[in-house]
Amino acid sequence: MKRLRKNCKGFTLVEIIVTFTLTAIFMSAAALTLSTFMRSHTVASAVATEQSVASIVIGTASDALSAAGYESDIFGDNGNGLHLPAGESVSAPSDSLDEDAKKKCALLILDDGTGNSEVWYVDGETNNVVRMYVKEESGSGESAEKKGYLALDYYVRPEAGPAIGVEWKKVPWQLGKGVYQNCSIESFNVSVVKTPAGAPSSCLSITLKLKNGLAGEDHSFTLKRAFDCYNLAPENIVAK
């Protein structure tokens, strides 16, 4: 019995302290590694989301603009001219065109004053006028940060037919915010692509810059796409 008691040995206080210290060090290292991995995964996922959302947004814009139609004097002041609803914060497109351009223009590219493009064009199927632009809205929840979304305002012809001074009905549309998945448009620029000889063409180029806050403050994704407005001639497209 005495010999048995002599062989029963336990851990000393120093050994317990060393064990707990080493365990804490290993756990801290593991947590740091896991945190770094999770952050890298979040950034990679956010970047992939930017690319996916940018493709959807620029696809929506290019599909709509490529199918733009033509109708003479759609932006003019005659019976076919566009008359915006009262209280609109934007000026009528005809204010930016001279008399000759009014007779030819079916797609008008303007600067909205913030560096983004504002495009007015004739819908190829309905002959209604559409305004494409970046609309800013405040974020939901605690965030008051404004985010940019692609918006289209459709101006529908009066039922009684076009007439001088008659306002067109405005029907707003935009992609659902869920499509953007926390992304926001930083810039949206539309330009006319010139031929190798330097002459205007019926091709347009869209450069879209998108940002996802989860990817980091300094990160953004830029996507560019060129396409042909197959219903229009070069003189039908005016950039101001």
Secondary structure per residue as TSV (DSSP state, phi and psi in degrees):
chain	resnum	aa	ss	phi	psi
A	1	M	-	360.0	-45.0
A	2	K	H	-63.7	-37.8
A	3	R	H	-65.8	-36.7
A	4	L	H	-63.1	-43.1
A	5	R	H	-65.5	-34.1
A	6	K	H	-67.3	-28.6
A	7	N	H	-85.2	-7.8
A	8	C	-	-83.5	104.9
A	9	K	-	-114.5	142.6
A	10	G	-	-114.9	-176.1
A	11	F	-	-85.9	139.3
A	12	T	-	-80.2	165.1
A	13	L	H	-62.4	-37.5
A	14	V	H	-64.1	-43.2
A	15	E	H	-62.3	-39.8
A	16	I	H	-65.5	-42.9
A	17	I	H	-63.7	-44.5
A	18	V	H	-62.1	-42.3
A	19	T	H	-61.1	-47.7
A	20	F	H	-65.4	-36.1
A	21	T	H	-64.7	-46.9
A	22	L	H	-63.4	-39.8
A	23	T	H	-61.9	-42.7
A	24	A	H	-63.5	-39.9
A	25	I	H	-63.9	-45.5
A	26	F	H	-64.5	-39.9
A	27	M	H	-66.6	-39.8
A	28	S	H	-63.7	-43.5
A	29	A	H	-63.2	-41.4
A	30	A	H	-65.2	-41.6
A	31	A	H	-64.6	-40.2
A	32	L	H	-65.1	-43.0
A	33	T	H	-63.2	-43.5
A	34	L	H	-65.2	-40.5
A	35	S	H	-63.5	-42.6
A	36	T	H	-63.6	-42.3
A	37	F	H	-63.1	-44.1
A	38	M	H	-64.4	-39.5
A	39	R	H	-65.4	-43.0
A	40	S	H	-62.9	-40.3
A	41	H	H	-65.3	-40.6
A	42	T	H	-63.1	-44.6
A	43	V	H	-64.3	-45.3
A	44	A	H	-61.8	-40.7
A	45	S	H	-66.2	-39.7
A	46	A	H	-65.7	-39.5
A	47	V	H	-65.4	-42.2
A	48	A	H	-63.2	-36.4
A	49	T	H	-65.6	-42.4
A	50	E	H	-55.9	-46.5
A	51	Q	H	-63.7	-42.0
A	52	S	H	-67.0	-45.9
A	53	V	H	-66.5	-41.7
A	54	A	H	-59.4	-39.8
A	55	S	H	-63.9	-39.7
A	56	I	H	-67.8	-46.5
A	57	V	H	-65.3	-48.9
A	58	I	H	-69.4	-29.3
A	59	G	H	-67.1	-41.7
A	60	T	H	-61.8	-45.5
A	61	A	H	-66.7	-46.9
A	62	S	H	-68.1	-36.6
A	63	D	H	-63.2	-41.4
A	64	A	H	-68.6	-44.8
A	65	L	H	-72.5	-35.6
A	66	S	H	-65.0	-26.3
A	67	A	T	-96.2	11.1
A	68	A	-	-56.5	139.7
A	69	G	-	-101.5	-175.3
A	70	Y	-	-131.5	132.6
A	71	E	-	-144.7	129.0
A	72	S	T	-61.5	138.1
A	73	D	T	64.4	22.4
A	74	I	T	-63.1	-29.1
A	75	F	T	-101.2	8.1
A	76	G	S	-85.4	-171.9
A	77	D	S	-108.2	13.8
A	78	N	S	-88.2	-161.7
A	79	G	T	-62.8	-21.9
A	80	N	T	-93.8	-3.5
A	81	G	-	-66.4	151.2
A	82	L	-	-81.4	131.2
A	83	H	-	-124.8	112.4
A	84	L	-	-72.1	151.8
A	85	P	-	-59.4	150.5
A	86	A	T	-61.2	142.1
A	87	G	T	88.1	2.5
A	88	E	-	-64.3	139.2
A	89	S	S	-85.2	-8.4
A	90	V	S	-104.6	150.5
A	91	S	-	-81.7	152.7
A	92	A	-	-61.9	140.3
A	93	P	G	-56.1	-30.1
A	94	S	G	-62.8	-21.8
A	95	D	G	-65.0	-21.1
A	96	S	G	-97.2	1.9
A	97	L	-	-119.4	144.9
A	98	D	-	-84.7	174.5
A	99	E	H	-61.3	-37.7
A	100	D	H	-67.9	-41.9
A	101	A	H	-67.6	-33.0
A	102	K	H	-59.8	-31.0
A	103	K	H	-79.4	-17.0
A	104	K	H	-115.3	-28.0
A	105	C	-	-70.9	134.2
A	106	A	S	-128.1	-9.5
A	107	L	E	-145.8	121.0
A	108	L	E	-121.1	126.2
A	109	I	E	-107.4	121.8
A	110	L	E	-122.5	160.7
A	111	D	E	-92.4	127.2
A	112	D	-	-79.8	2.3
A	113	G	S	95.7	-9.7
A	114	T	S	-115.3	6.0
A	115	G	S	99.2	-8.1
A	116	N	-	-93.8	158.7
A	117	S	E	-89.3	143.6
A	118	E	E	-119.9	120.1
A	119	V	E	-114.8	126.9
A	120	W	E	-108.6	132.0
A	121	Y	E	-152.3	165.4
A	122	V	E	-93.9	126.4
A	123	D	-	-65.2	129.6
A	124	G	T	-65.8	-24.4
A	125	E	T	-95.9	-41.0
A	126	T	T	-103.6	-14.8
A	127	N	-	65.2	13.6
A	128	N	-	-78.0	164.8
A	129	V	E	-99.4	140.4
A	130	V	E	-124.1	138.0
A	131	R	E	-109.9	120.5
A	132	M	E	-109.0	128.0
A	133	Y	E	-159.9	173.2
A	134	V	E	-95.9	122.2
A	135	K	E	-104.2	128.9
A	136	E	E	-97.2	134.3
A	137	E	E	-137.8	147.9
A	138	S	E	-71.2	145.9
A	139	G	-	-68.4	160.9
A	140	S	S	-87.1	166.8
A	141	G	T	72.3	-143.7
A	142	E	T	-75.1	-20.3
A	143	S	-	-77.9	127.0
A	144	A	-	-101.7	6.0
A	145	E	-	-66.1	133.6
A	146	K	E	-80.7	142.7
A	147	K	E	-123.7	148.6
A	148	G	E	-102.5	134.8
A	149	Y	E	-130.3	148.2
A	150	L	E	-74.1	126.6
A	151	A	E	-126.3	147.7
A	152	L	E	-128.3	124.7
A	153	D	E	-105.5	118.2
A	154	Y	E	-93.4	126.9
A	155	Y	E	-104.2	108.7
A	156	V	E	-89.9	136.1
A	157	R	-	-59.8	145.6
A	158	P	-	-59.7	143.3
A	159	E	T	-62.6	-30.8
A	160	A	T	-78.4	-0.1
A	161	G	-	98.0	158.6
A	162	P	-	-63.7	138.1
A	163	A	-	-152.3	152.0
A	164	I	T	-61.7	129.5
A	165	G	T	84.1	-5.2
A	166	V	-	-85.3	127.6
A	167	E	-	-77.9	146.4
A	168	W	-	-92.0	145.4
A	169	K	E	-77.0	132.5
A	170	K	E	-96.5	127.9
A	171	V	E	-124.5	103.7
A	172	P	E	-78.2	149.7
A	173	W	E	-150.3	146.6
A	174	Q	E	-158.2	159.2
A	175	L	-	-61.5	142.8
A	176	G	-	-58.7	143.6
A	177	K	H	-62.0	-25.4
A	178	G	H	-63.3	-26.5
A	179	V	H	-64.2	-33.1
A	180	Y	H	-76.4	-20.6
A	181	Q	T	47.5	54.1
A	182	N	T	75.6	5.5
A	183	C	E	-89.4	159.2
A	184	S	E	-142.3	143.1
A	185	I	E	-76.4	122.6
A	186	E	E	-90.0	-37.3
A	187	S	E	-155.2	148.0
A	188	F	E	-141.0	108.2
A	189	N	E	-124.7	130.6
A	190	V	E	-117.2	132.7
A	191	S	E	-139.4	160.2
A	192	V	E	-87.8	131.1
A	193	V	E	-84.6	128.5
A	194	K	E	-92.2	155.7
A	195	T	-	-72.7	166.3
A	196	P	T	-55.5	-26.1
A	197	A	T	-83.8	-4.0
A	198	G	S	92.7	6.3
A	199	A	-	-88.2	153.9
A	200	P	E	-63.0	155.0
A	201	S	E	-133.6	-178.8
A	202	S	E	-94.4	13.8
A	203	C	E	-95.4	143.4
A	204	L	E	-120.0	157.8
A	205	S	E	-129.5	131.0
A	206	I	E	-110.7	130.1
A	207	T	E	-115.7	115.8
A	208	L	E	-114.4	128.1
A	209	K	E	-114.5	122.0
A	210	L	E	-121.9	146.4
A	211	K	E	-132.6	136.4
A	212	N	E	-117.0	117.7
A	213	G	G	-57.1	-27.3
A	214	L	G	-71.7	-16.9
A	215	A	G	-85.6	-5.6
A	216	G	-	111.3	151.0
A	217	E	T	-63.5	-32.3
A	218	D	T	-91.0	1.9
A	219	H	-	-104.9	140.4
A	220	S	-	-151.6	162.6
A	221	F	E	-122.5	131.4
A	222	T	E	-114.9	131.6
A	223	L	E	-128.3	136.5
A	224	K	E	-125.7	139.8
A	225	R	E	-143.9	135.7
A	226	A	E	-112.1	146.6
A	227	F	E	-157.4	165.3
A	228	D	E	-104.1	134.4
A	229	C	-	-85.5	90.1
A	230	Y	T	-71.2	-13.2
A	231	N	T	-94.8	-5.6
A	232	L	-	-115.9	152.1
A	233	A	-	-98.0	161.2
A	234	P	G	-53.1	-35.7
A	235	E	G	-73.4	-10.7
A	236	N	G	-83.7	-8.7
A	237	I	E	-112.1	123.7
A	238	V	E	-124.0	129.0
A	239	A	E	-113.9	124.5
A	240	K	-	-114.3	360.0
